[in-house]
Amino acid sequence: MELRQIRYFIHVVRLKSVSKAARALNMAQPALSRHIQTLEYQLRTPLLVRTTRGVFPTEAGEKLATLGESLLGLVDQIREQVETSPTRIAGNVVIGMPQSVSLILAPAIIDHCQQHYPDISLRIIEGLSMFLEEWLALGKLDFAILTRPSDTSSLDYTPVIREQMVLIGSPRLMPTGVSEIRFSELGSLPFVIADGFRKLIDPWAERLETKLNYIIEVNSAFLIKELVTQGLAFSIVPYGFVHADVINGDLGVLPIVDPPITRDLVLASGTRANASPAVKVVKQVTLERAVELEVAPRRRIYGPAAAPSRS
């Protein structure tokens, strides 16, 4: 049982709604539901009852909410006393991340550390997972978020989240009349792709005997968004990378089904047990912020569209 799970549960009880609690916590509703289910499994009893009037705690859930609030209050007291003591956590921490992850995760980590651990100095290094793994093994990074970890015995891996890969395009050019798209239907579209995303997608394409039309290959995830926004091609990317662009209306998105394509993120670190307190703290912050930032695409049906421009 984790403190964050108790905090999530208390939010649900207070708001009497899983969806409202998810929005308040800035996390995806399925992710919040999984945390509640984990609590119920660990405590071996139902904690919530869903009714037409909302979500309410069971008798066991009421006990957990009451005791949980007392526990979180005690934790806050401990944090206040420790953070104001002469032994405040301080130090330099170097984190590695792929471009497609750092856009949404790095600001959340930095913001939290500036508020709660102002004496920790952070350095974020972007790179492909294979390079980040190499730099980590060489001791150039304290830990890294990876998308394609190799079987390296010198590193420890902790699962973070599973991201959904989606089709993105200019809103005016998205396939019409559908709220999702089958993988087999992607072959008719022109794509811009980054090497890391292609290595993830191509095994699925081969297995499903679907040939994708890659007209542009780039080594920058951010360039992908620019080219797609201009209507030069479509692309397949993790949804979290374009969530803000979709909300702003700059990009259109369709979930890929039959099969859904996902990308697993892991936190990689050395097996040495002598990590500094600063590294341990930032590592925990990274895991918590990653889960809270997990988002899923909302299905949307697009109107009439023209053929993508390639000029």
VMD Tcl script that draws the C-alpha trace (Angstrom):
set ca {
  {0.00 0.00 0.00}
  {1.36 3.42 -1.00}
  {0.63 6.86 0.41}
  {-0.32 8.21 -3.01}
  {-2.95 5.46 -3.38}
  {-4.50 6.49 -0.08}
  {-4.45 10.12 -1.18}
  {-6.14 9.18 -4.49}
  {-8.79 7.18 -2.63}
  {-9.57 10.10 -0.30}
  {-10.04 12.37 -3.33}
  {-12.59 9.94 -4.77}
  {-14.48 9.78 -1.46}
  {-14.52 13.57 -1.07}
  {-15.71 14.22 -4.63}
  {-18.00 11.14 -4.78}
  {-16.78 10.52 -8.32}
  {-13.81 8.75 -9.90}
  {-13.92 10.98 -12.98}
  {-14.00 14.22 -10.95}
  {-11.17 12.97 -8.75}
  {-9.11 12.06 -11.83}
  {-9.52 15.59 -13.21}
  {-8.62 17.13 -9.85}
  {-5.50 14.96 -9.69}
  {-4.64 15.68 -13.34}
  {-4.47 11.99 -14.21}
  {-6.32 9.57 -16.48}
  {-9.47 7.97 -15.05}
  {-8.33 4.40 -15.94}
  {-5.07 4.99 -14.06}
  {-6.97 6.19 -10.98}
  {-9.34 3.20 -11.17}
  {-6.36 0.83 -11.26}
  {-4.96 2.40 -8.07}
  {-8.33 1.90 -6.31}
  {-8.52 -1.71 -7.53}
  {-4.99 -2.31 -6.24}
  {-6.01 -1.01 -2.80}
  {-9.05 -3.28 -2.76}
  {-6.89 -6.25 -3.73}
  {-4.29 -5.48 -1.08}
  {-6.91 -4.97 1.65}
  {-9.00 -7.93 0.40}
  {-12.28 -5.99 0.60}
  {-14.41 -3.65 -1.55}
  {-13.83 0.02 -0.70}
  {-16.35 1.80 -2.94}
  {-19.98 1.37 -3.97}
  {-21.16 2.96 -7.23}
  {-24.74 4.31 -7.26}
  {-26.79 6.63 -9.47}
  {-25.97 9.43 -6.99}
  {-22.24 8.90 -7.20}
  {-19.50 6.81 -5.61}
  {-19.64 6.14 -1.85}
  {-17.28 4.30 0.51}
  {-18.18 0.95 2.02}
  {-17.79 0.48 5.78}
  {-14.18 -0.57 5.16}
  {-13.75 2.40 2.82}
  {-14.94 4.83 5.51}
  {-12.37 3.42 7.93}
  {-9.64 3.75 5.31}
  {-10.63 7.34 4.51}
  {-10.63 8.33 8.20}
  {-7.36 6.61 9.04}
  {-5.83 7.72 5.75}
  {-6.53 11.39 6.42}
  {-4.88 11.06 9.84}
  {-1.89 9.31 8.26}
  {-1.47 11.93 5.52}
  {-1.72 14.67 8.12}
  {1.08 13.02 10.08}
  {3.17 12.70 6.92}
  {2.72 16.43 6.25}
  {3.92 17.20 9.78}
  {6.98 15.01 9.28}
  {7.73 16.70 5.95}
  {7.46 20.19 7.44}
  {9.74 19.34 10.35}
  {12.34 17.58 8.22}
  {12.40 20.24 5.50}
  {13.00 22.97 8.06}
  {15.78 21.04 9.81}
  {19.52 21.66 9.24}
  {19.78 18.39 7.29}
  {17.68 19.40 4.29}
  {18.12 17.18 1.24}
  {20.51 18.77 -1.24}
  {22.67 17.71 -4.18}
  {22.95 17.47 -7.96}
  {20.78 14.99 -9.87}
  {21.18 14.22 -13.60}
  {18.19 12.61 -15.35}
  {18.03 11.25 -18.90}
  {14.81 11.21 -20.97}
  {13.76 10.80 -24.60}
  {12.41 13.96 -26.25}
  {8.93 12.49 -26.46}
  {8.86 12.04 -22.67}
  {10.65 15.15 -21.41}
  {8.05 17.57 -22.82}
  {5.39 16.58 -20.28}
  {7.39 14.88 -17.53}
  {10.39 17.19 -17.00}
  {8.36 20.33 -16.15}
  {6.33 18.39 -13.56}
  {9.47 17.03 -11.88}
  {11.18 20.43 -11.87}
  {8.10 22.19 -10.48}
  {7.71 19.69 -7.63}
  {11.38 19.78 -6.69}
  {11.52 23.57 -6.73}
  {8.57 23.68 -4.34}
  {9.58 20.89 -1.96}
  {13.33 20.36 -2.45}
  {14.81 23.76 -3.40}
  {18.36 22.65 -2.50}
  {18.36 19.93 -5.17}
  {19.86 21.00 -8.50}
  {18.39 19.16 -11.50}
  {19.90 18.59 -14.93}
  {17.76 17.02 -17.68}
  {19.54 15.37 -20.64}
  {17.54 14.34 -23.71}
  {18.51 11.49 -25.99}
  {17.49 8.22 -27.60}
  {16.95 5.36 -25.17}
  {19.94 3.40 -26.47}
  {22.26 6.36 -25.79}
  {20.70 7.11 -22.41}
  {21.24 3.50 -21.38}
  {24.89 3.72 -22.41}
  {25.42 7.02 -20.53}
  {23.74 5.52 -17.48}
  {26.08 2.52 -17.53}
  {29.02 4.94 -17.79}
  {27.84 6.86 -14.74}
  {26.99 10.04 -16.65}
  {23.36 9.87 -15.47}
  {21.88 9.14 -12.04}
  {18.84 7.50 -13.63}
  {16.90 7.61 -16.89}
  {13.46 7.04 -18.37}
  {13.79 4.52 -21.21}
  {11.39 3.28 -23.86}
  {13.29 0.27 -25.21}
  {15.47 -1.18 -22.45}
  {17.93 -3.91 -23.37}
  {18.67 -6.94 -21.25}
  {21.52 -5.32 -19.32}
  {22.38 -6.98 -16.01}
  {24.20 -3.88 -14.74}
  {20.98 -1.83 -14.59}
  {17.80 -2.02 -12.54}
  {14.46 -1.37 -14.25}
  {11.25 -0.16 -12.61}
  {8.03 -0.10 -14.73}
  {6.56 3.41 -14.97}
  {3.55 3.60 -17.30}
  {2.23 2.11 -20.54}
  {1.55 4.75 -23.19}
  {-0.93 4.42 -26.02}
  {0.40 5.09 -29.53}
  {-2.01 7.06 -31.72}
  {-2.41 8.35 -35.25}
  {-1.94 12.13 -35.46}
  {-2.58 14.50 -38.33}
  {-3.78 17.96 -39.22}
  {-7.41 18.12 -37.98}
  {-8.66 18.99 -41.48}
  {-6.96 15.93 -42.97}
  {-7.92 13.22 -40.47}
  {-9.90 10.19 -41.74}
  {-13.61 11.03 -41.68}
  {-16.56 9.51 -39.85}
  {-14.54 7.38 -37.42}
  {-13.52 7.65 -33.76}
  {-10.69 5.11 -34.05}
  {-8.66 3.48 -36.81}
  {-7.54 -0.09 -37.42}
  {-3.84 -0.73 -37.85}
  {-4.53 -2.35 -41.22}
  {-6.03 0.95 -42.46}
  {-2.83 2.90 -41.88}
  {-1.18 1.66 -45.08}
  {-3.00 4.23 -47.22}
  {-1.55 7.24 -45.38}
  {1.80 9.05 -45.86}
  {3.89 9.11 -42.68}
  {6.71 11.07 -41.10}
  {8.44 8.96 -38.46}
  {11.30 9.05 -35.99}
  {13.68 6.09 -35.73}
  {12.66 5.21 -32.19}
  {8.95 5.15 -33.05}
  {9.60 3.15 -36.22}
  {11.45 0.44 -34.29}
  {8.36 0.11 -32.10}
  {5.84 0.09 -34.95}
  {7.57 -1.98 -37.66}
  {7.35 -5.35 -35.84}
  {3.57 -4.89 -35.63}
  {3.40 -3.91 -39.30}
  {5.33 -7.04 -40.32}
  {3.21 -9.27 -38.12}
  {-0.01 -7.83 -39.57}
  {1.38 -7.72 -43.14}
  {0.69 -3.98 -43.39}
  {3.23 -1.86 -45.26}
  {3.40 1.70 -43.98}
  {4.28 4.54 -46.37}
  {7.15 6.42 -44.70}
  {7.77 9.48 -46.88}
  {9.90 11.38 -44.33}
  {12.22 10.13 -41.59}
  {13.58 12.51 -38.94}
  {15.58 12.27 -35.74}
  {13.54 14.88 -33.87}
  {10.20 14.15 -32.22}
  {9.42 17.89 -32.18}
  {9.97 18.17 -35.93}
  {7.35 15.47 -36.39}
  {4.73 17.69 -34.76}
  {5.67 20.64 -36.95}
  {5.46 18.64 -40.19}
  {2.17 17.02 -39.19}
  {0.68 20.37 -38.14}
  {1.51 21.75 -41.59}
  {-0.36 18.85 -43.19}
  {2.69 17.33 -44.90}
  {2.13 13.85 -43.46}
  {0.60 11.84 -40.64}
  {2.53 10.15 -37.83}
  {2.24 7.60 -35.02}
  {3.38 8.85 -31.62}
  {2.64 8.27 -27.92}
  {-0.47 10.25 -26.99}
  {1.10 12.00 -24.00}
  {3.56 13.70 -26.36}
  {0.77 15.50 -28.26}
  {-1.92 15.79 -25.56}
  {-1.59 19.58 -25.23}
  {-1.58 20.04 -29.04}
  {-4.76 17.97 -29.35}
  {-6.51 19.92 -26.56}
  {-5.50 23.19 -28.27}
  {-6.89 21.96 -31.60}
  {-3.54 22.05 -33.40}
  {-3.50 18.30 -34.06}
  {-6.11 15.64 -34.66}
  {-5.79 12.22 -33.04}
  {-7.32 8.77 -33.49}
  {-6.65 5.76 -31.23}
  {-5.21 2.78 -33.11}
  {-7.09 -0.51 -32.62}
  {-6.94 -4.10 -33.87}
  {-4.42 -4.17 -32.29}
  {-3.76 -1.20 -30.00}
  {-0.08 -0.23 -30.08}
  {1.53 0.69 -26.76}
  {4.90 1.85 -25.48}
  {6.24 0.89 -22.06}
  {8.28 3.41 -20.09}
  {10.71 2.19 -17.43}
  {12.94 3.95 -14.94}
  {16.50 2.63 -15.24}
  {19.23 3.09 -12.66}
  {22.48 1.47 -11.63}
  {22.41 -1.50 -9.28}
  {24.63 0.28 -6.75}
  {22.90 0.80 -3.41}
  {24.76 4.01 -2.49}
  {22.56 6.50 -4.32}
  {22.45 9.88 -2.59}
  {19.33 11.02 -0.70}
  {18.76 13.62 -3.45}
  {18.78 10.96 -6.18}
  {16.41 8.74 -4.18}
  {13.99 11.62 -3.64}
  {13.98 12.74 -7.29}
  {13.57 9.15 -8.43}
  {10.42 8.81 -6.29}
  {9.14 12.18 -7.51}
  {9.65 11.04 -11.11}
  {7.65 7.86 -10.59}
  {4.79 9.73 -8.94}
  {4.63 12.51 -11.52}
  {4.76 10.03 -14.41}
  {1.70 8.13 -13.15}
  {-0.23 11.32 -12.45}
  {0.49 12.61 -15.96}
  {-0.75 9.46 -17.68}
  {-3.46 10.53 -20.15}
  {-5.61 8.74 -22.72}
  {-7.00 10.13 -26.00}
  {-10.68 10.99 -26.21}
  {-12.35 9.53 -29.29}
  {-13.54 12.14 -31.76}
  {-15.27 11.88 -35.12}
  {-13.82 14.21 -37.76}
  {-15.63 15.90 -40.61}
  {-14.83 15.98 -44.35}
  {-11.15 15.85 -45.24}
  {-8.96 16.36 -48.27}
  {-5.90 14.38 -49.33}
  {-2.72 15.34 -47.44}
  {-0.61 17.97 -49.16}
  {2.97 16.91 -49.90}
  {4.18 20.17 -51.34}
}
mol new
graphics top color blue
foreach p $ca { graphics top sphere $p radius 0.5 }
foreach p [lrange $ca 0 end-1] q [lrange $ca 1 end] { graphics top cylinder $p $q radius 0.2 }
display resetview
